Amino acid sequence: MDDNTKKELQSAVFERLIEHLRKRKDVRNIDLMNLAGFCRNCLSKWYREEAEKKEINISDPDAREHVYGMPYQEWKEKYQK
């Protein structure tokens, strides 16, 4: 498999994971942290950090919105218990 195809597949898997977490609002970040060692906030941080490596500036709120599918504050008000 060539590197470009590998990166396309990895990107698709990442977006699929994000979509899965958006649908599973019942899964709390603390549960993810306890079981997997990462959460939605970790994913948004990693997203921002990878963008910075390419000299692309993404704010924390924008990175979180990408992961959560809405502004973080809105998600917290609707779904965080």
Protein Blocks (a to p, Z undefined) as FASTA:
>chain_A
ZZklmmmmmmmmmmmmmmmmmmmmmbcfklmmmmnopafklmmmmmmmmmmmnopacdfk
lmmmmmnopafklmmmmmmZZ
